Amino acid sequence: MTLLFIGGSTIFDVIIVGARCAGASLAIFLGRLGYKVLLLDKSSKMGPTLSTHIIGEVDIYKSLNINYKIENCGSPILERFRVDVEGHIFESDTVVSNRVISIRRELLDSYLLQEVSKLPNIKVNLGFNVNDIIENSKGEIIGVTGKKKGCTSNQSFYGNIIVGADGRNSLISRKVSAKTTLVNKNEELGVVYAYIKGINPMPVGTVEWYWTPNGVVIGNPIDQNMHCFAIMVPPSKFKEICNPNGFIQQLYQLRMLVPRIDNLKIAGKIKGIKKVNSNFKKPYGKRWVLVGDSSAFLHPIAGVGIDNAVCTAEQLALQLDLYLKEKQSWEESMSIYQNLRDNRILPQFYSSVSTQNFQKTNINSVQHELTSMLCTFPSLAKKIALHSNQIMTMLQEGG
């Protein structure tokens, strides 16, 4: 791969716009391979952001050298998963991962940037707001322009490859006119997140999922004796929960949570999105590529956004390395990356759509009574376990 020269100066191998979990992880992987990387982000400091907060992968965080920090951030390991279906409780050990933990994004992203700072070939420019891309006469993206906070004039940076890791509202995606290849055409649940103080934890770290008549509530313990709660409702009800009083009132409607509430307070600001637009984009073009939510954005009900961003960043780094070493063509490297992304995330997309569809139907009085019997008659509970193979097959076949 021939390096780009502008005005006689060697320019960056890769410019990454967005320094959150996808962009920072990609910078680490590329930096360790020896590439000259520029990492840009409009935020001067990595604060809270709209996020699932849950991570289930382990090895990828070990490879990033932050797994120890994650496991010692003060958040408990989430060993149990509890599902409350309008007051009926189903609970067991978690089975989707060997280790599940919830971590505030300001902690996770700062851990990643600390690793970035150890690599001298990565230049970090926080507080730099990218506002446009630079194209050459061939229509290839060769750089970005933007302004540093407090500055009035634009500054330009040039690179061989431009990466958009700037989230679901990606400017890079818009500027390159990335084609949307898949979208959920159904109305999706609006989502509001908050950090909560004043909820006594379960005896064992537990993810709590509540099916309510109005939507879904997901809660999990984090550090500083807090919980992260996400309330998901139809957009028509979004206004009711996007203020502190409305959010708290929703939590007080969870009958099995109320006994554990002790002087409930919201820590920090509420963050939310009224209209979620789950989508996939073609993630690459002429010397540009997308990663993380800018490439494929799933509804937060899937709970896999962080892991997806970090794991696909690693896959992208491997393919960029092969391209830059001239072992593969651009098209070959990027098509492999896209296939890897799709194989991982497409099943999750359809699963999240299906899960949201269940919210549209509440259980009736007869179903309430029968579900109570299933939960409270020990012999019936044992029969469910004994016939779990048949039950699972029936449910998977749509019976």
ABEGO torsion letter per residue (X at the ends): XBBBBBGGBBBBABBBBEABAAAAAAAAAAAAAGBBBBBBBABABBBBBBBAGBBABAAAAAAAGAAAAAAAAGBBBBABBBBBBGGBBBBBBBAABABBBBBBAAAAAAAAAAAAAABAABBBBBGBBBABBBBBAAGBBABBBEBBBGBABBBBBBBABBBBAAEAABAAAAAAGBBBABBBABBBBBBBBBBBBGBBBBABBBBBBBBBAAEBBBBBBBBGGBBBBBBBBBAAAAAAAABAAAAAAAAAABAAAAAABBGBBBBEBBBBBABBBBBBBBABBBGBBBBEAAABBBBAAAGAAAAAAAAAAAAAAAAAAAAAAGABBAAAAAAAAAAAAAAAAAAAAAAAAAAAAAAABBBBAAAAAAAAAAAABAAAAAAAAAAAAAAAAAAAAGX
